[in-house]
Amino acid sequence: MGTSRPDHPRQPGDVTRSESGSKRAPHVIARTDHKGVFVCGLNRSAQNAGLHGGMRLSDARSILPDLQDTPEDPELVDHHLTQLIRHMDRYSPWVAPDRDLHTNSLIGDGGLWLEITGGSHLFGGEPAMIEQILRDIKSRGHEARVAIADTAAAAWAAARYHQGAVSERILSLPADHEVAARFPVTALRLSDDIIVLLSRLGLKQLGDINSLPRANITTRMGSDVLLRLDQFYGRLPEHLNFELPDAPWLIRQSFGEPLGSADNLAHAIESMVADLCAKLRDENLGLRRLIVRSIRVDGHAHTITTTTGTPCQSESHILRLLAEKMPGVDTGFGIEQVIVYAPWVEHVAFRQVRLDRKQDDSSDAIALGELLDRITHHLGPKDIVYRPAHHASHLPERAAIRQSPTGPIKPARIADAPLPKRPIRLIDPPEPVDVMERSASGAPTKLRWRKMLIDVLRADGPERICPEWWTHLERDNYALSHMTRDYFRICDQKGRLIWLFRSGHAGQDNWSVHGLFAG
């Protein structure tokens, strides 16, 4: 799987609503218009019986006399779609429904695009994210087909036509060009007339079209084929209408005359941020995260995100943080819409304000918070400023966490904790060692670490540390014995105190060094 490119964000393909289970009675959704009553949605059992979307209800009843039908209720469909979009917000704040599919599909399915650029690691990687989305959708009584790709069009096609396993429906172009070439031409979301024309010409797969000269494609098949093909491979952008949450901390502004210069864009953002901060001050709230999204006339969108360590109501401080990222915005042929959204707000402790209703930003706590924000933004996420804190865990690598340098302070260690001695230096990850000799009790007496032979003069232990079973509930019968560690404090011939542990199944012990005590 290739790296997600900023201009072509990775997106799960689509989420489809349908009846779960093929053992249910055949059921269809009926739509009534001036042409009559016809089928516009059906479950798996009805499909298996030979019914299809678009056929008249009378014809469907002639095939299945006991067919169950329900009149179409567009308002109910929109309600369920809105609920699903809000539910998908846990995976990405940018969710775009496939409006064309919801309007024109006659089998009762639909689709959602999620922009997940830079967020898949929060769910354990892209395969794990796919599995979690599928479990989540199934728990709500829906079926889903999910895929991840570099472009929206490729994600749409991979969700429907990728032949790999469910957790392997990840398409990275151009590395997976051979996989995409085997997709049928229907993966390009073309009209039925163009699909029929391509079939008559013997063009059934994407690979058949890619080998043709581009001029011939436009002449014989029209401009839509080339447009969809370029959107599939990321040569042209695709504008998605993201559903933004109904929140008071969102300001959207459209411009009749697109903003063509960076200065005009900066002035527009400055005015919108000032309005947002004024609303937050009226509710005694402060933002912790701000998203600024600029949409160009060609559909390309540029997103800027900034985060603060403490709830902030000062527009001057927010604009100073945004100014460091504004030079990266390419206005292109003009910006037609700007969205300013604060997805994370918190209550602000009451402060003394001035008589002219302006916030007093001269206090030491506010000045320190703004200074840390500027330092963090300057250093970047890899060199984040933090304060160590204790975490209630017996696992050494989880016993300490990083906390914000501002806000409530957690102790770096628990006073008078009844724990054995711990090393002053923790080696993470632990380094493997080879045990050369053992005593009658199984404790090591001679080992090799970092190409050095170590004679064990004294060994204290073992101290058994078991895994956290509540984080491994998916394991059958809690089979965690191979994750149990037995720690020893050993002293070598040079007087060094080494923290050593063994793990693994019986007869297959693995020994590792995890820390060094003070000499």
HELIX and SHEET records of a PDB file:
HELIX    1   1 ARG A   44  ASN A   48  1                                   5    
HELIX    2   2 LEU A   57  ILE A   63  1                                   7    
HELIX    3   3 PRO A   74  HIS A   87  1                                  14    
HELIX    4   4 MET A   88  ARG A   90  5                                   3    
HELIX    5   5 ARG A   99  ASN A  104  1                                   6    
HELIX    6   6 SER A  120  PHE A  123  5                                   4    
HELIX    7   7 GLU A  126  SER A  139  1                                  14    
HELIX    8   8 ALA A  152  TYR A  161  1                                  10    
HELIX    9   9 VAL A  166  GLU A  168  5                                   3    
HELIX   10  10 HIS A  177  ALA A  181  1                                   5    
HELIX   11  11 VAL A  185  LEU A  188  5                                   4    
HELIX   12  12 ASP A  192  ARG A  200  1                                   9    
HELIX   13  13 LEU A  206  ASN A  210  1                                   5    
HELIX   14  14 ARG A  214  MET A  221  1                                   8    
HELIX   15  15 SER A  223  PHE A  232  1                                  10    
HELIX   16  16 ALA A  262  ASP A  282  1                                  21    
HELIX   17  17 GLU A  315  ALA A  323  1                                   9    
HELIX   18  18 MET A  326  GLY A  328  5                                   3    
HELIX   19  19 ASP A  364  LEU A  379  1                                  16    
HELIX   20  20 PRO A  381  ASP A  383  5                                   3    
HELIX   21  21 PRO A  396  ARG A  398  5                                   3    
HELIX   22  22 TRP A  469  THR A  471  5                                   3    
HELIX   23  23 ASP A  476  TYR A  478  5                                   3    
HELIX   24  24 SER A  481  MET A  483  5                                   3    
SHEET    1   A 3 GLN A  11  PRO A  12  0                                        
SHEET    2   A 3 ILE A 148  ALA A 149 -1                                        
SHEET    3   A 3 ILE A 170  LEU A 171  1                                        
SHEET    1   B 3 GLY A  36  LEU A  42  0                                        
SHEET    2   B 3 HIS A  27  ASP A  33 -1                                        
SHEET    3   B 3 GLN A  68  PRO A  71  1                                        
SHEET    1   C 2 VAL A  95  PRO A  97  0                                        
SHEET    2   C 2 LEU A 112  LEU A 114 -1                                        
SHEET    1   D 4 LEU A 250  LEU A 259  0                                        
SHEET    2   D 4 ILE A 335  HIS A 347 -1                                        
SHEET    3   D 4 LEU A 285  ARG A 296 -1                                        
SHEET    4   D 4 ALA A 301  CYS A 312 -1                                        
SHEET    1   E 2 ARG A 387  HIS A 390  0                                        
SHEET    2   E 2 ALA A 400  GLN A 403 -1                                        
SHEET    1   F 7 MET A 452  ASP A 455  0                                        
SHEET    2   F 7 PRO A 444  TRP A 449 -1                                        
SHEET    3   F 7 ARG A 425  ARG A 438 -1                                        
SHEET    4   F 7 ASN A 510  LEU A 516 -1                                        
SHEET    5   F 7 LEU A 497  SER A 503 -1                                        
SHEET    6   F 7 ARG A 485  CYS A 491 -1                                        
SHEET    7   F 7 ARG A 458  ILE A 465 -1                                        
END                                                                             
